[in-house]
Amino acid sequence: MASVDMQNIRKAFGPSVALEDFSIDIRSGELVCLLGPSGCGKTTALRILAGFERADSGDVSVDRKDITKVAVEKRNFSMVFQDYSLFPNMTARGNINFALKSRKVHAGERASIIDRMLAVTSLEDQADKFPHQMSGGQKQRVALARAIATSPRVLLLDEPLSALDAKVRESLREEIRRLQREIGVTTVFVTHDQHEALAIADRVGVMSNGRLEQIATPRELYETPVNSFVATFIGSINKVPAIGTSDGKWECWGSVLTGSRSSTPGESVVVGVRPEDIRVKREVNGPASLTDVSFLGPITRVSIRLDRGETVVVDLMSAECGDLRPEQAVRLSLRPEVHRVVVF
């Protein structure tokens, strides 16, 4: 296991700035996801860490040792790509053996390591098959087995599940997390899929326009986003009106809340409220009205038009919904456990 520290990284490709003042500190044995929209710089950050790209400025350290100018082959990292990058003329066993041979692992050790890697990735029955004989999920497992067989200091995963269908992707992300915990290797996982990141990461770094907006645990990101970009990128959120109070807080639907910034008395703003943080009460002549009700199993999603014409989405436990139906008048309030909102 190894700690990773990237400080003040800047990288431009001509006039286009891919990374600007990018800094991140990853603890030994941690799995960190870099998450963000296409073009935000997450893959560039991964490639600089791997050594495939050289930063224009800034430093990269592993276990507090500067590796900024160390060649790719001397970093002892492994990388898994979204397109598998397997040798088509080699079996699963042969692909793993090639990685070990290239690292000069003694022939006497290779067989036992290969058998273990095939076992931990549930590939024993695929050992002697070629890539064209395997499914996408199986090929990606071979790529993972090959990557971890060499006991890398850091494992780098560049959107490794994006080419797979949803069911296989969900199964394989759980397997990646299990393997990472079992082996204990420090891992950096790049993805644009927030569900993927929240499901497997110890911490998630949300990126935008080459900058790291926030890095925190999945729960912290969801419950206490530092700004409106993170709030809207992670999960669903409603934008609703709020008024500043005399003590610097915000009043929204009768609740007084702490905001991501302080208010001035009477200031009118829009704040972010999660769909599950809203309560709906049927009320004759209420100030809002239901426009749509969608049953989704344990959750029922309702759309509600406010008195000023805005629409909010609310997620309710289906058992709580009773006979809610379109055109009913309702009143909205916030659940009592809601104490903080993001101010847009």
C-alpha positions in Angstrom: 0.0 0.0 0.0 1.1 3.5 -0.7 -0.1 7.1 -0.1 -0.4 9.5 -3.0 -0.1 13.3 -3.0 -0.6 15.5 -6.0 -0.1 19.2 -5.3 -0.8 22.3 -7.4 -1.0 20.4 -10.7 -1.5 22.4 -13.9 -1.8 20.9 -17.3 -2.7 22.6 -20.6 -3.0 21.2 -24.1 -2.4 24.3 -26.2 -4.9 27.0 -25.2 -7.1 24.4 -23.4 -6.4 24.1 -19.7 -7.2 20.5 -18.5 -6.1 20.9 -14.9 -5.7 24.1 -12.8 -4.3 24.1 -9.3 -5.3 20.5 -8.8 -4.4 19.0 -5.4 -5.4 15.7 -3.8 -4.1 13.6 -0.9 -4.9 9.9 -1.0 -4.3 7.8 2.1 -2.6 4.4 1.9 -5.1 1.6 1.1 -7.9 4.1 0.2 -10.1 3.8 -2.8 -10.8 7.3 -4.2 -13.0 8.0 -7.2 -12.5 11.1 -9.4 -16.0 12.0 -10.6 -17.1 14.6 -13.0 -18.6 15.4 -16.5 -16.7 14.7 -19.7 -13.8 17.1 -20.1 -13.4 18.0 -16.5 -9.8 16.8 -16.2 -10.2 13.6 -14.3 -8.5 11.3 -16.9 -5.7 13.8 -17.3 -5.1 13.7 -13.6 -5.0 9.9 -13.7 -2.6 9.9 -16.6 -0.3 12.4 -14.9 -0.3 10.2 -11.8 0.5 7.1 -14.0 3.3 9.0 -15.7 1.7 8.9 -19.2 1.5 12.7 -19.2 3.9 15.3 -17.6 2.3 18.2 -15.7 3.3 21.7 -16.7 3.8 22.5 -13.0 3.1 20.9 -9.7 4.4 17.7 -7.9 3.4 14.1 -7.6 4.6 12.1 -4.6 4.1 8.5 -3.5 4.8 7.7 0.2 6.2 11.2 0.4 8.8 10.5 -2.3 8.7 12.8 -5.4 8.0 10.8 -8.5 7.1 13.7 -10.8 9.9 12.9 -13.2 10.0 9.1 -12.7 9.4 7.1 -15.8 6.1 5.1 -16.2 7.8 1.7 -16.0 9.6 2.5 -12.7 6.5 3.6 -10.8 5.2 0.1 -10.1 1.6 1.1 -10.8 -1.0 -0.9 -12.7 -3.7 0.5 -14.9 -7.0 -0.9 -16.2 -8.7 0.7 -19.1 -12.3 0.7 -20.3 -11.4 -1.3 -23.5 -9.7 -4.2 -21.6 -6.4 -4.0 -23.6 -6.0 -7.8 -23.5 -3.6 -9.6 -25.9 -6.0 -11.4 -28.3 -3.6 -14.2 -29.0 -3.2 -15.1 -25.3 -5.6 -16.9 -23.0 -6.7 -15.5 -19.6 -3.8 -17.3 -18.0 -1.4 -16.1 -20.7 -2.4 -12.5 -20.2 -1.8 -12.6 -16.5 1.5 -14.5 -17.0 2.7 -11.9 -19.4 2.3 -9.1 -16.8 4.3 -11.2 -14.3 6.9 -12.1 -16.8 7.4 -8.4 -17.8 8.0 -7.6 -14.1 10.6 -10.4 -14.0 8.7 -12.5 -11.5 10.5 -15.9 -11.1 8.9 -18.7 -13.2 8.5 -20.8 -10.1 6.2 -18.2 -8.5 4.2 -17.3 -11.5 1.9 -20.4 -11.6 0.8 -20.0 -8.0 0.1 -16.3 -8.4 -1.9 -16.9 -11.6 -4.0 -19.5 -9.9 -4.7 -17.2 -7.0 -5.6 -14.3 -9.3 -8.0 -16.6 -11.3 -9.6 -17.7 -8.0 -10.1 -14.3 -6.5 -11.7 -13.0 -9.7 -13.8 -16.2 -10.2 -12.1 -17.0 -13.5 -11.0 -20.6 -13.0 -13.3 -21.9 -15.7 -12.1 -19.1 -18.2 -8.4 -19.7 -17.6 -7.7 -21.3 -21.0 -10.1 -19.2 -23.1 -9.0 -16.4 -25.4 -10.6 -12.9 -25.2 -12.9 -13.5 -28.1 -14.4 -16.4 -26.3 -15.3 -14.4 -23.2 -18.0 -11.9 -22.3 -17.2 -8.2 -21.6 -17.5 -8.8 -17.8 -15.1 -11.8 -18.0 -12.6 -9.8 -20.1 -12.6 -7.0 -17.6 -12.0 -9.4 -14.8 -9.0 -10.7 -16.7 -7.7 -7.2 -17.0 -8.2 -6.7 -13.2 -6.5 -10.0 -12.4 -3.5 -9.0 -14.6 -3.3 -5.6 -13.0 -3.3 -6.8 -9.4 -1.1 -9.9 -10.0 2.0 -7.8 -10.0 1.2 -6.3 -6.5 1.3 -2.7 -7.7 1.9 0.1 -5.3 -1.1 1.9 -6.8 -4.0 0.6 -8.9 -5.4 3.0 -11.5 -8.8 2.4 -13.1 -9.9 4.5 -16.0 -13.7 4.1 -16.5 -13.2 0.3 -16.5 -17.0 -0.4 -16.5 -18.3 2.0 -19.0 -18.4 -0.5 -21.9 -20.5 -3.0 -19.9 -24.3 -3.3 -19.6 -25.9 -2.1 -16.4 -26.3 -5.5 -14.7 -22.8 -6.6 -15.4 -21.5 -3.2 -14.4 -23.2 -3.3 -11.0 -21.9 -6.8 -10.3 -18.4 -6.0 -11.3 -18.1 -2.8 -9.3 -19.0 -4.8 -6.2 -16.2 -7.3 -7.2 -13.7 -4.4 -7.7 -14.5 -3.1 -4.2 -14.2 -6.6 -2.7 -10.9 -7.2 -4.4 -9.6 -3.8 -3.4 -10.4 -4.4 0.3 -9.0 -7.9 0.2 -5.7 -6.9 -1.4 -5.5 -3.5 0.3 -4.0 -1.7 -2.7 -4.4 2.1 -2.9 -6.8 2.7 -5.8 -7.8 5.7 -7.9 -10.9 5.1 -10.0 -12.1 7.5 -12.7 -15.7 7.6 -13.6 -18.5 9.9 -14.8 -21.1 7.7 -13.2 -22.1 9.1 -9.8 -23.9 5.9 -8.7 -20.7 3.9 -9.4 -18.6 6.4 -7.4 -20.9 6.6 -4.4 -21.3 2.8 -4.3 -17.6 1.8 -4.0 -15.4 4.8 -2.9 -14.0 5.6 0.5 -14.0 9.2 -0.8 -15.2 10.9 -4.0 -13.5 13.9 -5.6 -15.9 15.9 -7.7 -14.2 17.8 -10.5 -15.3 20.6 -12.8 -13.3 22.6 -15.4 -10.0 21.1 -14.2 -10.5 21.9 -10.6 -11.4 19.7 -7.6 -14.6 21.2 -6.2 -14.9 18.9 -3.2 -13.5 15.6 -1.9 -15.4 13.8 0.8 -17.1 10.6 1.8 -20.1 9.7 -0.4 -22.5 10.6 2.5 -20.8 14.0 3.1 -20.9 14.9 -0.6 -24.6 14.1 -0.7 -25.6 15.7 2.6 -23.2 18.7 2.8 -22.1 19.7 -0.7 -19.8 22.8 -0.6 -21.4 24.6 -3.5 -24.2 24.5 -6.0 -22.2 22.5 -8.6 -21.6 19.6 -6.3 -25.2 19.8 -5.1 -26.7 19.5 -8.6 -24.1 17.0 -9.9 -24.6 14.5 -7.0 -28.1 13.2 -6.9 -31.3 15.1 -7.6 -32.1 18.5 -6.0 -35.0 21.0 -6.1 -34.4 24.7 -6.3 -36.9 26.4 -4.0 -37.3 30.0 -2.6 -35.9 31.0 0.9 -35.7 34.2 2.8 -32.9 35.5 5.0 -33.5 35.8 8.8 -32.0 38.2 11.3 -29.5 35.6 12.6 -27.9 34.9 9.3 -29.9 31.7 8.5 -32.6 31.0 5.9 -36.3 30.4 6.3 -37.8 27.8 3.9 -41.4 26.5 4.2 -41.5 27.4 7.9 -38.1 25.8 8.7 -35.1 27.9 9.7 -31.9 26.4 8.3 -28.1 27.0 8.1 -27.0 27.7 4.6 -23.8 27.3 2.7 -23.4 31.0 3.2 -24.9 33.4 5.7 -28.0 35.6 4.9 -28.9 39.2 5.4 -32.4 39.9 6.8 -35.0 39.7 4.1 -32.7 38.5 1.4 -34.5 36.4 -1.2 -32.6 33.4 -2.7 -33.0 30.0 -4.1 -31.8 27.0 -2.0 -31.4 23.3 -2.8 -33.6 20.7 -1.2 -33.4 17.0 -1.9 -36.6 15.2 -3.0 -36.6 12.9 0.0 -36.3 15.8 2.5 -39.8 17.2 1.7 -43.0 16.3 3.4 -46.4 16.5 1.6 -49.6 17.1 3.5 -53.0 17.2 1.8 -54.8 20.4 2.7 -57.9 22.0 1.2 -56.9 25.2 -0.5 -53.3 24.4 0.1 -50.7 26.6 -1.7 -49.4 23.8 -4.0 -51.0 21.2 -6.1 -50.0 17.7 -7.3 -49.4 17.4 -11.0 -48.1 13.8 -11.3 -47.8 10.6 -9.1 -45.4 7.8 -10.2 -45.3 4.5 -8.2 -41.8 3.1 -8.2 -42.2 0.2 -5.8 -41.0 1.2 -2.3 -40.8 4.9 -3.4 -43.4 7.0 -5.0 -42.3 10.1 -6.9 -44.6 13.0 -7.0 -44.4 16.3 -8.9 -45.8 19.4 -7.3 -46.5 22.8 -8.7 -45.9 25.6 -6.2 -48.1 28.8 -6.0 -45.6 30.8 -8.1 -45.5 28.2 -10.8 -42.3 26.3 -10.0 -42.3 22.5 -9.9 -40.6 20.4 -7.3 -40.1 16.6 -7.2 -40.7 14.7 -4.0 -39.7 11.1 -3.2 -42.0 9.5 -0.6 -42.2 6.1 0.9 -45.0 4.5 -0.9 -46.6 3.4 2.4 -46.9 7.1 3.4 -48.7 8.1 0.2 -52.2 6.9 0.9 -54.5 8.2 -1.8 -52.4 11.0 -3.2 -53.5 11.8 -6.8 -53.0 14.6 -9.4 -54.8 17.9 -8.8 -55.0 17.5 -5.0 -54.1 20.7 -3.1 -51.2 20.2 -0.7 -48.8 22.0 1.7 -45.1 21.3 1.7 -42.7 21.4 4.6 -39.2 20.1 5.3 -38.5 17.0 7.4 -37.3 17.9 10.9 -33.9 16.3 10.3 -33.1 18.8 7.6 -30.8 21.5 9.1 -28.6 22.8 6.2 -29.2 23.9 2.6 -27.0 24.9 -0.3 -27.6 28.5 -1.4 -27.6 28.9 -5.2 
